[in-house]
Amino acid sequence: MPVKIDVDAAGEETLLRVEGDVDLYSSPELRKAVLKAVPKAVSAVGVDLAGVTYMDSSGVATLVEGLRSAKEHGKVFVLVAPSTSVMKVLELARLDSVFEVRPA
């Protein structure tokens, strides 16, 4: 399933809604969207992962890069409503405590 990314930049937080699989083939698209959104965001970037059905290590690396970029730009980086499969990957990588995670 290809990845779909919608960006909502209205308000203080820029929200990226991600649907589908985030893997080696689609993570560059997510990376581009995240790194483009961070400098333009007013105060925060949220990545809504409720619709993500699968995420591999390249997707996790993309999120880590987004977090790093947000910190460099003085912005907050939040994962919003990660799906069960995404939370399992974050927990296995012990990144569930590194990211700010919030419900929808």
N, C-alpha and C positions, 0 to 999 in steps of 0.2 A: 504494500500500500504506500503510495507516494506521500510525502509530507506536504501539509498545507499550513501556511503561516499567515495569519491576519494580524495587522498592526493597528492598534488604537492609541493614538497619541493625544487624545483630548484630556486635559487635566494635568495634575501634578505627576501622575504615573503613566508611563508608556507601557501598554500591555501587549504582549505578543501571545496570541492564541495559537497553539501548535496542535495539529492533528495528524495522526498516521504514525509511521515508523521513522524513528531517528536513528539512522545507521551510517555506515561508512559512506554510502552514496548520497544520503540526504543531509548529513550533518554540515557540509559546507554551506548549504543554503540557509540553515539555521544560524550558523556562525556569522554569515554575512548580515543577516537581519538583526542579530543581537548587537554586533559591533557597530552597526549603523544607528541603532536605536539609542545606545548608551550615551553618546555625546549630545544627542538632541533632546534627551529626556530632561524635564524640569528638575525632578528630584529623585525619581526612582524608575526602575525597569522591573516589570513583573513578567514572568514567563509562565503562562497558563499551560500546564501539562496534563490536564484532565483527559484530553483526547488522544494522548500518545499511547499507542498500543504496544510499542516495543522500543527500547533504547539500548544501544550497545556502548562500548567504551568510548567510541568517537563522539557520541552524543554527550556523554558525561564530560569529556574533555572540553567540548564546546561550552557547556554550562560553567565549568571552572574558568575558562577564558573570559566568559561574560562577567563573572563575579570579579575577576582580577581587573578587567577594564572599568567596571563600575567603581571599584575602590579608587582606581587611578583618577577617575573623573569626579570623585566626591559624591557618587550617587549610591543609592540603596539598590541591591539586586535581590529579588524575591522569586521563589518558585511557588506558583499558585496551584493548589489542588492537584499535585502529581498523582497520576494513576497508580494503581497497585503495583503494576509491573515496573514503573519508574521508581517508586519508593523502594522496591526490593533491590534494584540496582544501586541506588544511592546508599542503602543500608549495607549492602555487601562491600561497597567501596569505603564505607565509614564516612560518607560525606553528608549524611542526613543531619549531622550536628554542625557542619560547616556552613551550609546554606540556611538562610531564613526561609522556612516553609510555612505557608498559611493556607487555610481552607478557601474555597471559592468565595 
